[in-house]
């Protein structure tokens, strides 16, 4: 679905135009050409824009059973997507893929009836995404990193203890062969209370 003609807010800052509004005049796979209200035209990445108002020429969808509301972009703007009867039951918290300019996995914030939604719906939910296996792998990696961090901390403590023990044993070993060193070690131990 094209976003040509849509009003957008630029959230990048490469050109010093942060949060300025513009109109999409060309669309490419990864970027769009936008014209700012002051007439300046730039090519920017799609990830650096938030659609404020979709082009009215896009076909409004009809016949859907519910509406999935998501929050997208830096400012978490709400977007609405049509849910058709596809055998799935959708609920808040489900991860979905949608048609249109957004190609990422989104999370449903709430489900509305078509009557409750006052937005013009021009994109739809393609499918529900089960990310549980991925989420489990991410959690396992976090736990493994935490365990490694704790193990490294314990190893450092053990190394310090061994270094101190080595030092003490070395003094005692050399003191057994050198009476002068033995005398100094005895005085040292008395001073530190050993």
N, C-alpha and C positions, 0 to 999 in steps of 0.2 A: 504494500500500500504506500503510495507516494505521499510525502509531506510537503510537496511543492505548493506554495501559496499559504502555508501555515505561518502563523505568528509565533516567534520563538524568543526565548531569553538566552543570551550568550553567557555561559558561566565559566568560560576560560578567561585568561587574562593576557594572552600572548600579545594582543594588539591594543591593550589598554582600554578595552571596551567591555570590561566585566559588568555583568548585569544589564547591559544595554539590550533593547528590543530590536528585532529585525524580522525580515520576511524571507522565507526559503524561496530561492529562485531556480535552483538546480539541485538535483539529488543524485548521488553516486553511491557505490556500495558501502564505503566507510566514512564518507564525508558529504557535506552539503555546501552549496554556495549560498551565502546569505547577504542580503542588502540591509544595512542598518538604516534607521530613520534619517540619518544625516547624509545618506547617499553613498557611503563607503561600502564596497563589496569585498568580501573575503571568503575563501574556502576554509571551513573549519570541520573538525571531527564531530560526528554525530553525538559522541559522548559529552561534548562540550555545549550542547544546547538542551533546553527544556521547552517542549511545545506548550505554548500558552493558549493558543486558539487554533484548532484545526481548520483547514480550508473547508468552507461550506460546500464546495463542489463535490466532496467525497460522499459516496452513497451511504445513507443512513441505514443501518441494519434493522431488520424487523423479524418477528416470529420467535424471538428468544424467550427462554423460560425464567432467566434470572440474570443478575448483573454482578460481576466480580469487581470490587473496588480495590485498587492497589495504590501504594505510595511510591513515587519514583523521583529520581534526581536528588540533587543536593538539598533542595527545599522541601522534599517529600510531598510534591504536588499529587493530588488524588487523580487517578485515571480510572475510567470505567470500561469494562469489556463485557460483551454479550456472552452468555452461557446458553448453549443450545442443549436439547435433550440428546445426550450422547452415551447414556448409560452410566455415567459417572455421577457421584454425589459430591458436590463441592462445598467446602466450609472454610471459614476464616482460618488462616495458618497454612492452608494447602499451597504448594508451590506449583506454578503453572507456566506454560509457554503461550504467548499470545501472537496474533497476527499484527502486522503494522511495522512501524519503525523500530520498536523495541525487540531486540533479539536475545535478551537475557532471560534468566529464570526469575520470575516475580513471585511475591508472596501475597496471597489474598488477605486484605485487611478486614473486609466485611462483604457479606452477600446481601444484595437488595433485590426486591421484586422489580419488574419493569416499571410498575406504577410509582414506586418510591424514587426511582432514578429520574432526575430532570436533565441529565446530560444527553447530548446527541451521540449515540453509540455508533462508531464507525470501524471498530476492530473487535475481534472475538477471541475467546479462549480456545486455543488449539487442543491442548490436552493438559492433564495433571501430570506432574513429574514426581517420581519417587526418588528422593535424594537420600534416603535413609542409609544405604550402603556407603555412599560418599561421606555423609555426615559422621558415620561410625568410624571411617578411616581417618578423618580429620581429628576426631576426638581421641582416637588411639595415638595419633602422632603427637598431639598435645600432651597426653599422659606420658608417653615415652620420653618426650623432651623434659617434662617435669621430673621424672624418675632419674634421668641422666644428670640433671642439674643437682638433685639431692645427692646422688652417688658421687659426683665430682666434689661436692662440699665435704662429704664424709671422708673421701680419699685425701683431700687436702688436710683435714684434721689428723688423719692417721699418719700422713707423711711428716707433719710437724712433730707428732709424738715420737715417731721413729728417729727423726733427726735429733731431738732432745735426748732420747735414750742412747743413741750412737755416741753423742758427745760425752755423756756421763760415763758410758762404758769405756770409751777411749781414754779419758782421764784416769780412770781406775786401772786400766791395763798398763798405761805408761807409768803410773805412780808405783806399781809393784816393782818396777825395774829401776826407779829413780827416787831415792829417799828424800831429796830436796823437793821434788814434785809432789811426793806423798804428803809432806809436811804442809805445803801450800794448799793442796786439795782438802786436807783436814781442816785448816783454818777457814777456807772458803765455805765448807759445809756447815761449820759452826756459825759463821756469820749469816748464812741464809736460813739456818734453822733445820737443817737436814740431819 
